[in-house]
Amino acid sequence: METSRAALPSQPYGRTGDPAVDAVGTRGGPVRRHAQATGALLTLLGVLGFVPGITANYDEMGFFRSDAQLFGVFTVSVVSSALLFLYGVTVLAFAGSVRQAHKNVVLHALVLIGMGVAGAGIVANSPADVLPTNPASNWLYLALGVITLVGGHVSRQRQVQRHGAF
């Protein structure tokens, strides 16, 4: 029995020809790559917060308040390092679907921006002082949030340009 030429797939392996389906395929697209890079960075920062030597004054790390500093610059605690780690793992876990990856990246970007703004406005030793902050940490959270948010927007635009769907 001969196979007709029309029955053979006309697209490369793993491609269906439907941009919406291909965008969530195994390779993904710009949105998924951005989510994977963001998740990896946040996970790495969270893990590094628990590494003596990379975190100065590691022996002074507290659960909420702390004198430990990542790279000797950014004040970190058990909570802040665990949050960054969990944010990163969550972003990576949802990077399998383009829409979920984008929503998750935007959500975590807004949370990071909120952490930076809150850190700048929280009075030390007040009841709201649950994250260790210093100006460098506040700027780090703000920068991570803004870069992640802008990167999410740019990657979404590229996704639409390349695949015609989102």
C-alpha positions in Angstrom: 0.0 0.0 0.0 1.5 3.3 -1.0 1.3 6.4 1.2 0.0 9.4 -0.5 2.1 12.6 -0.4 -0.9 14.5 1.1 -1.0 12.2 4.2 2.6 13.1 5.2 3.1 16.0 7.5 4.2 19.2 5.7 5.6 20.8 8.8 8.9 20.0 10.6 8.7 17.5 13.4 6.8 18.8 16.3 5.0 21.5 14.3 1.3 21.3 13.5 1.0 24.4 11.3 -1.4 26.0 13.9 0.5 28.9 15.4 -1.5 28.7 18.7 -0.6 25.0 19.1 3.0 25.4 18.0 3.5 28.3 20.5 3.0 25.9 23.3 5.1 23.1 21.8 8.3 21.6 23.2 10.5 24.5 22.2 8.1 27.2 23.2 8.7 30.7 22.1 9.8 34.1 23.5 7.3 34.1 26.4 8.4 30.6 27.6 12.1 31.4 27.3 11.6 34.7 29.2 9.7 32.8 32.0 12.4 30.1 32.1 15.2 32.8 32.4 13.3 34.7 35.0 12.5 31.6 37.0 16.1 30.5 36.9 17.4 33.9 38.0 15.0 34.1 40.9 15.7 30.5 42.0 19.4 31.2 41.8 19.1 34.4 43.9 17.0 32.5 46.5 19.5 29.7 46.7 22.5 32.0 46.9 20.9 33.7 49.9 21.5 30.5 51.9 25.1 30.0 50.8 27.7 31.1 53.4 30.5 33.1 51.8 28.3 34.5 49.1 26.0 35.8 51.8 28.1 37.9 54.2 27.3 37.8 57.9 25.6 34.5 57.3 25.7 33.6 61.0 23.5 36.7 61.6 20.7 35.7 59.3 17.4 35.8 61.0 14.0 34.5 60.0 12.5 38.0 59.3 15.0 40.6 60.4 18.6 40.0 59.5 22.1 41.5 59.1 23.1 39.0 56.5 23.9 40.4 53.0 23.9 38.7 49.7 27.2 39.6 47.9 27.8 41.9 50.9 25.2 44.4 49.5 21.6 43.2 49.6 20.1 42.4 53.0 18.5 39.0 53.0 16.8 36.8 55.5 15.4 33.2 55.6 12.0 34.6 54.4 13.3 36.8 51.6 15.6 34.1 50.3 12.8 31.5 50.5 10.4 33.8 48.7 12.8 34.4 45.8 13.4 30.7 45.6 9.7 29.9 45.6 8.9 32.6 43.1 11.5 31.2 40.8 10.3 27.6 41.1 6.7 28.7 40.6 7.6 30.7 37.4 9.6 27.6 36.1 6.7 25.3 36.9 4.3 27.4 34.9 6.6 27.9 31.9 5.1 25.0 30.1 2.2 27.0 28.8 2.6 30.3 27.0 -0.4 31.9 28.7 0.4 30.6 32.1 4.0 31.5 31.8 3.1 35.1 30.9 0.5 35.5 33.7 2.9 34.1 36.2 5.8 36.3 35.1 3.6 39.4 35.3 2.2 38.4 38.7 5.7 37.9 40.2 7.0 41.1 38.6 4.2 43.0 40.3 5.0 41.3 43.6 8.7 42.2 43.3 7.8 45.8 42.5 5.5 45.8 45.6 8.3 44.4 47.7 10.6 47.2 46.6 8.1 49.9 47.2 7.0 48.4 50.5 10.6 48.1 51.6 11.2 51.7 50.9 8.2 52.8 52.8 8.3 50.5 55.8 9.6 51.9 59.1 12.3 49.7 60.6 11.2 47.7 63.6 7.5 48.3 62.9 5.0 45.4 62.9 5.1 45.6 59.0 8.8 45.1 59.0 8.8 41.4 57.9 11.4 41.6 55.1 14.9 42.8 55.7 15.4 45.9 53.6 18.1 48.4 52.8 18.2 50.8 49.9 20.2 48.3 47.8 17.6 45.5 48.4 14.7 47.8 47.6 16.3 48.8 44.3 17.1 45.1 43.6 13.4 44.2 44.0 12.3 47.2 42.0 14.8 46.5 39.2 14.0 42.8 39.1 10.2 43.6 39.0 10.5 46.2 36.3 12.9 44.2 34.1 10.7 41.2 34.4 7.6 43.1 33.6 9.1 44.9 30.6 10.7 41.6 29.4 7.3 39.9 29.7 5.7 42.6 27.6 8.5 42.4 24.9 8.4 38.6 24.8 4.6 38.6 24.4 4.9 41.0 21.5 7.5 38.8 19.9 5.4 35.8 20.5 2.5 37.4 18.6 4.7 38.5 15.8 6.3 35.1 15.3 3.4 32.9 15.9 0.4 35.1 15.2 -1.3 34.0 18.4 -1.1 34.3 22.1 
